Amino acid sequence: MTMHLATRMQSLRASDIREILRITQRPSVISFAGGLPAAETFPVEELKAIAGAMLEAEGAQALQYSTTEGHPPLREWIAGRMRRQGAAVSADEILVTSGSQQGLDLVVKAFLEPGDEVLCESPTYLGFIQAAQVFEPRFVEVATDDEGMRIEALEERLAGCRRPRLIYVVPDFQNPSGRRWSVPRRQGLLEVACRHGLPVLEDAPYAEVRFAGEALPSLKALDTHGQVIQLGTFSKIFCPGLRLAWIAAPEELLHRFVILKQATDLHTATFSQMLLVAYLARYDIDDAIERIREVYRRRRDAMIAALEREMPAGVRFTRPDGGLFVWVELPEGVDARALLARCLEREVAFVPGDCFFPSGGHQNTLRLNFSNMPEERIAEGERITEGVARMAGALRTLLAEAREGCKPVPAP
Ligand SMILES: Cc1ncc(COP(=O)(O)O)c(C=O)c1O
């Protein structure tokens, strides 16, 4: 029997990253490719200690269906935390989602029709490209620099749009670049969005995963016009496996997302939500976040030190003060996929940067993850130095071949 799939399926393909991750399953491979948090920081003992008591006291409720909007005490807790961070949000403006990936799905589903324009940073989060692609929009990439999206570039791109519907940004320690937007850029974006009546989708999974510097106000905190929809998540400050995240948006808009979520999965797992609420009542999550920051700061330091020591001249990389990733630009003309092919032979992996650009190009870029590697592997003499050294060796070979006029290795 031939099945007839929807036309939209023709343009969808499996993420490159998932393919690369399959190769990196072998324990001998040094992988900078994934984006997993450090499992050593997960609250395993704490959850073991409270899960039994929670089931004892509220077991039937924890295993029952619950409301689409989310477990009320969790919505209250999230809104309270957001208020302390400067955003005037009430519990009625919070929808608990199954990961912020679901938040992305619900928001693009609500806003995008085929041919509509969605503006995003260049590069942008791959999971957003995947979520939006289903609705067949036109991606409009806006140039970025170390301070974030360039506002004059945003104005220019908007002038060329016919049906702009949404601006998607990751202002804090972005995946994949590690960059954080300055406050003037945040204000500039809101001013432009307001003038054009455009909703801004602020995805903020890394805002609290900060190793240096002060917290900056979120777009949601700076927003005075109800223009910003913010996605938050417990994945990077607690653990990703419970799939707990949220959308913060004005109530009327939130209600639309609630209807869409109902159709998708009825509600986020009751058990996960109640377990988290029990954790938050008994432990100080800020202590846990501080421990996560400490671990990632050391790993970031180790990776930057290795890159500085090993990489040949002409290689540029970000020095992120938060998040999970370092963004690398190879000398012009060097193809990161060719480098990846050489690196896989040497059992080291990363993600080529071109998959973070909806319109392609930027073949000389790549993303390195530093969070998911125990330090003794990353630090001196061990796996990270070893991994970066192997990468640098492979790169030197490619550069030498290019100098000698040899054909570069074709990308696989
Ligand atoms: C920018 C960004 N948004 C959203 C997500 C999805 O996170 P989750 O669904 O675990 O909340 C990720 C995960 O890596 C991310 O990097």
The ligand as a Tripos MOL2 file, in Angstrom:
@<TRIPOS>MOLECULE
LIG
   16    16     1     0     0
SMALL
NO_CHARGES

@<TRIPOS>ATOM
      1 C1         17.5700   27.6460   22.4840 C.3       1 LIG1
      2 C2         16.8660   26.4210   22.9390 C.ar      1 LIG1
      3 N1         15.5300   26.4290   23.0160 N.ar      1 LIG1
      4 C3         14.8450   25.3460   23.4310 C.ar      1 LIG1
      5 C4         15.4910   24.1590   23.7750 C.ar      1 LIG1
      6 C5         14.6590   22.9740   24.2020 C.3       1 LIG1
      7 O1         14.7520   22.7610   25.5670 O.3       1 LIG1
      8 P1         13.6950   21.9100   26.4010 P.3       1 LIG1
      9 O2         12.6490   21.4140   25.4510 O.co2     1 LIG1
     10 O3         14.4590   20.8210   27.0330 O.co2     1 LIG1
     11 O4         13.1130   22.8630   27.3980 O.co2     1 LIG1
     12 C6         16.8890   24.1100   23.7050 C.ar      1 LIG1
     13 C7         17.5840   22.8540   24.0500 C.2       1 LIG1
     14 O5         18.7390   22.6730   23.8470 O.2       1 LIG1
     15 C8         17.5900   25.2660   23.2840 C.ar      1 LIG1
     16 O6         18.9300   25.2720   23.1750 O.3       1 LIG1
@<TRIPOS>BOND
     1     1     2 1
     2     2     3 ar
     3     2    15 ar
     4     3     4 ar
     5     4     5 ar
     6     5     6 1
     7     5    12 ar
     8     6     7 1
     9     7     8 1
    10     8     9 2
    11     8    10 1
    12     8    11 1
    13    12    13 1
    14    12    15 ar
    15    13    14 2
    16    15    16 1
@<TRIPOS>SUBSTRUCTURE
     1 LIG1         1 GROUP 0 **** ****
